[in-house]
Amino acid sequence: MRPMRWLAVAALAMGPAAPLLAFSCTSPTPSAAGGADASDAPVETGGFLMSGDVGSGPDANVPRCTLAGGRDPVALCTQKAVLGAMHSHAFSAKSGVASGWSPVTGLADEGDGGVRLRVWTDDVGYAAAAALYHTSAGVYGDGQLTPTLDSDLAALVPMLEADLTPLPDEYSGEPYQRLRVAAAGLRTTNHVTDGNAIDALADAYGRAIHATYFFAVNASPRDAGGDGASVLDSGHPVGDAAALGDAARGGPDAAARAPDANAPSGKDGIFGRPSGSGYAYLPSSSATAAYAMLDLAVRHPTDPSHASWQLSAISAFDHLYDRARDPSTGLYYTALITSGVPGHDALDLSQPGAADLLTDTTITVALALTRARDLVAGNASALALVQAYPFGARVADALASLNGAPSLYDGPAQDAGASATGFMTGLGPARAVITSKATRGNAFALAVLSRQFFTVGTPWGAEIVPLTRTLIATQPAGAGLLGVLAGQGAYLAACSRSFEPLTAGEDAGPYAGRYQSAANIAFVEAMSELLPPQ
């Protein structure tokens, strides 16, 4: 059984007008050995092939950086290089994944008192990246790094269990989905019990998002049919399928009972936290939480909260579209509090950069919508209440806002021959362009553009090829996000517009000049979206 990836692009067959994703990645593969903590990694050399492996399966001695015909849709050897670097310099089988490491010394970042810096989300992200890489490497037939990453994935299980016990005070759906990928990867590598345990953690985390962090906004918590059953119930699972009748179960009168495309839920809600008379929320976290609810509904179609999960998700997506965007650009704000003020929700001034309109925020919302669209399309019965939702149109709006006025895309949008382009960080105070370029935002932008191109199409498809170059080119210096430092072996969080190290005035933090685990995880996750269906 293959590890679950996010949801593969429906088809990678390219017509004459399609951009040719045929890059050959020749980045050197770092040794899996070495690093301060390499000796404490468990020894496990057995790899387990998924169905659909090509040829005779992965070869531990021969790198295979391309598929047949020289295609390299996922930049496999770049993935291998950055994950190998993470294994050597950030991963420890005793203490998890460090937040980053020095390009000069290779030492993990430390805070006050020499304490290794780490956040639990990087443990989850690295586990998911290892699982995704296992699948891609199997398709390519490259087994050089797979046993090492399989071993790291297994070693992370007790740390993930500790990270999520008790459950973190968090409502982002991103860790939820990464837990699902890690769980599937564990089962694929024959760690079935561990995989099931991580799935159970994901279930608990997802249910807690709904039970604790979903709130109805300026609406009576009653269902669209008016029969008194609560569906926008601040997370409490009283709006069950039985109360909603056949519509919730996809039965005979589902079409009549299901909400329409303009107001699918009939209610208004958000994932966030109470703040005064409203609810404070991060649009990126609320969007990924909404996707997590749809995934829960697919996995648990008979659960009493099955209908509530669907309608809460759509309510949050609706609220984000209606109240979390800047009216003039269409970009999503960083942090808001629900309110009745005209135009958009009030800025949450307790959060730094609340008014900023960042590529990362808008593209994270767009990616959640893209994944939700594909999930809904493939699960018509389980997600009967949300079939009419205009996911694709809202993804298109997000991409248009990134290419609006001013455009955050740094280059001629329709010039497929452009190189070293990419998306800039966003709009800051007084709508001045923040010209730095972040790895995560550009990686996720490539994933969204590609998925949109190969499903419903997009006028911005010509950005795919130059954006891919921007992500993986190493030569010449300044060619892209991997050409910022001499001999660069992994991704920084961000760099300047011209792909140079950030200066003090542009500094994104004390570790801006160091490799960042979260950036490398985001790259692997985004590229894994482009693996052809098997």
Secondary structure, DSSP 8 states (H G I E B T S, - for coil): -----S---S-----TTS-------------SS-STTGGGS---------TT--TT--BTTS-----GGG--TT-HHHHHHHHHHHHHHTEETTTEE-SEE-TTT--B-B-GGG-B---HHHHHHHHHHHHHHHHHHHHHTB-SSHHHHHHHHHHHHHHHHHHTSS--S---SHHHHHHHHHHHHHHHTT-HHHHHHHHHHHHHHHHHHHHHHEEE-SS----TT-SS--SSSTT-TTS-HHHHTHHHHT-TTHHHHS--SSSSSSS-EEESEEETTEEEE-HHHHHHHHHHHHHHHHH-TTSTTHHHHHHHHHHHHHHHHHHSB-TTT--BBS-EE----SSS-EE-TTSTTTT-EEHHHHHHHHHHHHHHHHHHHT-TTTTGGGTT--HHHHHHHHHHHHTSSS--B-S-TT-TT--S--B--EE-GGG-EE--EEHHHHHHHHHHHHHHHHHT--TTGGGHHHHHHHHH---STTSSTTSSSTT--S-BSEE-TTS----GGG--STTTTSEEHHHHHHHHHHHHTT----
